[in-house]
Amino acid sequence: MQTQTNSSVAILDDSRSVDPRTSAILLRCDSLRKTFRSGTQEITPIDGLDFSIERGETVSIVGPSGTGKSTLLHMLAALDTPTSGTVYFGGNSLQSFSEAELAEYRNRAVGLVWQRHHLLPDFTAAENVAMPLLVRGVGLGQALRTAGEWLAEVGLASRTEQRAGELSGGEQQRVAIARALVNGPALLLADEPTGDLDERSAENIFELMQRLHGSHHLTSILATHNLSLARRTDRVLILEHGKLAPIGNTLAGSAAPSVASAGPTKTPGRV
């Protein structure tokens, strides 16, 4: 099918220093910190993270519920701002982006898949997938044609005119994946994308995401509690007590190990 090419470079003007098409590092965080106030208590789910993600990697982030995995993904997607520290995309600080550039970054550079698909139930599958294109200014006819191509790619060619609320859970998540990728992002962020699915559907969705990761030259970050899926990504990182550390691809047992038992020593700027 004809797909949108990775268009994330469109948000970067010529005065910026690094083109994300040629940099080996797509995403980097320096001293990233996020603090919340809860009454008189200060909560810091993200506390001085330094890490980088290379172009083309699949990275999973594991850790107990409430440790800040979703908070981290929100900051990487520019849906939330850090209390301190910096997120770099293609070598360019998100904090230096104008509001218009941030909007374009969210719309075109990043694809987001959540545990709950957030589809509009009374709209068709094609209309849901077309939404990001319409936001970008693509005409309705072209947006629906492109949406149909993406639905075919995720195995839903026969369901384009079905209302989203009438689809199964696995089908709805396939629509959500097509919607996330319809604008040709460089970066895919997935927050528990299989968390609401049965084991077989979860396996099918994960395999679909792996296939699309390769065929569309994505860089993918997956936050998950599913350790069997996490093992199958290039790197596994654990987020615990505000810190992020590598644990390799050989998780054992039913729970992720603590940071104290995390595997290899990190190199500067990368965990």
C-alpha positions in Angstrom: 0.0 0.0 0.0 1.0 3.6 -0.3 1.8 4.9 3.2 2.8 8.2 4.6 6.6 8.3 4.9 8.2 9.0 8.2 7.5 12.7 8.3 8.9 13.6 11.8 11.6 15.7 10.1 8.8 18.1 9.1 8.8 19.6 12.6 12.5 20.5 12.5 13.6 23.6 10.7 16.9 24.0 9.0 18.5 25.8 12.0 18.2 22.8 14.2 21.4 20.8 14.6 20.5 17.1 14.0 18.3 15.5 11.3 16.5 12.6 12.9 16.7 10.6 9.7 20.5 10.4 10.0 21.2 10.4 13.8 21.8 7.0 15.3 20.0 8.1 18.5 16.4 9.0 17.9 15.4 9.8 21.5 17.4 10.8 24.5 16.6 12.0 28.0 19.0 13.9 30.3 18.3 14.1 34.1 14.6 13.7 33.5 12.6 14.3 36.6 8.8 14.6 37.3 7.4 15.6 40.7 3.7 15.8 41.8 2.1 17.2 44.9 -0.4 15.2 46.8 -1.5 17.3 49.7 1.7 18.0 51.7 3.5 15.0 50.1 5.9 15.3 47.2 5.8 12.3 44.8 8.6 11.8 42.3 7.8 8.9 40.0 10.7 9.9 37.6 13.9 10.9 39.3 16.9 11.9 37.2 16.6 9.5 34.2 19.4 9.4 31.7 18.8 7.1 28.7 18.7 7.0 25.0 16.9 4.9 22.3 18.6 4.1 19.1 16.8 4.3 15.8 15.1 1.0 14.9 15.2 -0.4 18.5 12.3 -2.1 20.3 12.6 -1.3 24.0 10.3 -2.5 26.7 9.8 -0.8 30.1 8.6 -3.0 33.0 8.0 -2.3 36.6 5.3 -2.5 39.3 2.0 -0.6 38.8 2.3 3.1 39.8 6.0 3.4 39.3 5.7 6.0 36.5 5.8 4.1 33.2 2.8 6.0 31.8 4.2 9.3 33.2 7.4 8.6 31.3 5.6 7.8 28.1 3.5 11.0 28.4 6.7 13.1 28.7 8.3 11.3 25.7 5.1 12.1 23.7 5.1 15.7 24.8 1.7 15.2 26.5 3.3 16.3 29.8 6.3 18.4 30.7 9.1 17.3 33.0 9.7 19.1 36.3 13.4 19.3 35.2 15.6 17.7 32.7 15.3 17.4 28.9 13.8 15.1 26.3 15.6 15.2 22.9 14.2 14.0 19.7 16.7 13.6 16.9 19.1 15.7 19.0 16.6 18.6 19.4 15.1 19.5 22.8 11.3 19.2 22.9 11.4 22.1 25.4 12.7 24.4 22.6 9.8 23.6 20.3 7.0 26.1 19.8 3.4 25.1 20.5 2.9 24.6 16.8 6.0 22.3 16.6 4.9 20.4 19.6 1.5 19.8 18.0 3.1 18.6 14.8 5.5 16.4 16.9 2.5 14.7 18.6 0.5 14.4 15.4 3.3 13.2 13.0 6.5 12.2 14.8 4.9 10.0 17.5 2.3 7.2 17.3 0.5 6.4 20.5 -1.2 3.1 21.5 -2.9 2.9 24.9 -4.3 0.0 26.9 -7.7 1.4 26.3 -8.1 2.1 22.6 -10.0 5.5 23.0 -11.9 4.9 19.7 -15.1 6.9 19.0 -17.6 4.0 19.2 -20.2 5.6 16.9 -17.7 6.3 14.1 -16.5 3.6 11.7 -13.2 2.0 11.9 -12.0 4.0 8.8 -13.3 7.3 10.3 -11.4 6.6 13.5 -8.1 5.9 11.7 -8.6 8.9 9.5 -8.8 11.3 12.4 -5.0 12.2 12.7 -4.9 12.8 8.9 -7.9 15.2 9.2 -6.3 17.0 12.1 -3.2 17.5 9.8 -5.4 19.0 7.1 -5.7 16.0 4.6 -9.0 16.0 2.7 -11.7 13.7 3.8 -11.6 11.5 0.7 -7.9 10.9 0.8 -7.9 10.4 4.6 -10.5 7.7 4.3 -8.6 6.0 1.4 -5.4 6.0 3.4 -7.3 4.8 6.5 -8.7 1.9 4.5 -5.2 0.9 3.3 -4.0 0.9 6.9 -6.9 -1.2 8.1 -6.1 -3.7 5.4 -2.5 -3.8 6.7 -3.7 -4.6 10.2 -6.0 -7.4 8.9 -9.3 -5.4 9.0 -10.0 -4.8 5.3 -13.5 -6.1 5.6 -14.3 -4.0 8.7 -13.7 -0.5 7.4 -17.3 0.5 7.6 -18.0 -1.2 10.9 -18.7 1.0 13.8 -15.8 0.8 16.3 -18.2 0.0 19.2 -19.3 -3.2 17.3 -15.7 -4.6 17.0 -14.1 -7.1 19.3 -11.4 -6.0 21.8 -8.6 -7.3 19.6 -10.1 -5.7 16.5 -10.5 -2.4 18.3 -6.8 -2.5 19.3 -5.9 -3.2 15.6 -7.8 0.0 14.7 -6.0 1.9 17.4 -2.6 0.7 16.0 -3.6 1.7 12.4 -4.6 5.2 13.8 -1.3 5.5 15.6 0.7 4.8 12.4 -1.4 6.5 9.7 0.7 9.6 9.7 4.0 7.7 9.3 5.6 8.4 12.7 9.2 7.6 13.5 8.5 6.7 17.1 5.8 4.3 18.4 4.9 4.5 22.1 2.7 1.8 23.4 1.4 1.8 27.0 0.1 -1.7 28.0 -1.3 -2.3 24.5 -2.2 -5.9 25.3 -3.4 -5.3 28.9 -7.1 -5.6 28.2 -6.8 -8.6 25.9 -6.9 -12.4 26.4 -3.7 -14.3 25.9 -4.3 -15.3 22.3 -5.4 -11.7 21.3 -2.4 -10.3 23.1 0.0 -12.5 21.2 -1.6 -11.6 17.9 -1.4 -7.8 18.7 2.2 -8.1 19.8 3.2 -10.0 16.6 1.4 -7.4 14.5 3.3 -4.6 16.2 6.6 -6.4 15.7 5.8 -6.8 12.0 4.8 -3.2 11.6 7.9 -2.1 13.5 10.1 -3.8 10.9 8.2 -3.0 7.8 7.7 0.7 8.6 11.2 1.2 10.1 9.9 2.3 13.5 11.5 2.9 16.8 9.2 1.3 19.4 8.9 1.7 23.2 6.5 -0.7 25.0 5.5 -0.3 28.6 4.1 -3.6 29.8 3.5 -6.0 32.7 3.7 -8.9 30.3 7.2 -10.2 30.9 6.9 -12.9 28.2 6.4 -10.2 25.6 9.1 -7.9 27.1 11.7 -10.7 26.7 11.1 -10.5 22.9 12.2 -6.9 22.5 15.7 -5.7 21.9 16.2 -4.3 25.4 14.3 -4.5 28.7 14.5 -1.7 31.2 13.0 -1.7 34.7 11.5 1.5 36.2 11.5 1.4 40.0 11.9 4.0 42.7 12.2 6.7 40.0 15.2 5.1 38.3 15.6 3.2 35.1 18.0 0.3 34.7 18.7 -2.5 32.2 17.8 -6.0 33.0 18.6 -7.7 29.7 16.3 -10.1 27.8 16.4 -13.0 30.3 13.7 -12.2 32.8 13.0 -15.1 35.2 10.1 -15.8 37.4 6.7 -14.1 37.6 8.0 -10.7 38.7 10.6 -8.4 37.4 13.8 -8.3 39.4 14.6 -5.2 41.5 17.0 -2.6 40.3 19.6 -3.9 42.7 19.7 -7.2 40.7 19.6 -5.5 37.3 22.1 -6.9 34.8 24.7 -5.0 32.8 26.3 -1.8 33.9 25.0 1.2 31.9 27.2 3.2 29.7 27.1 7.0 29.9 23.9 8.4 28.2 22.4 5.0 27.6 20.7 2.4 29.8 
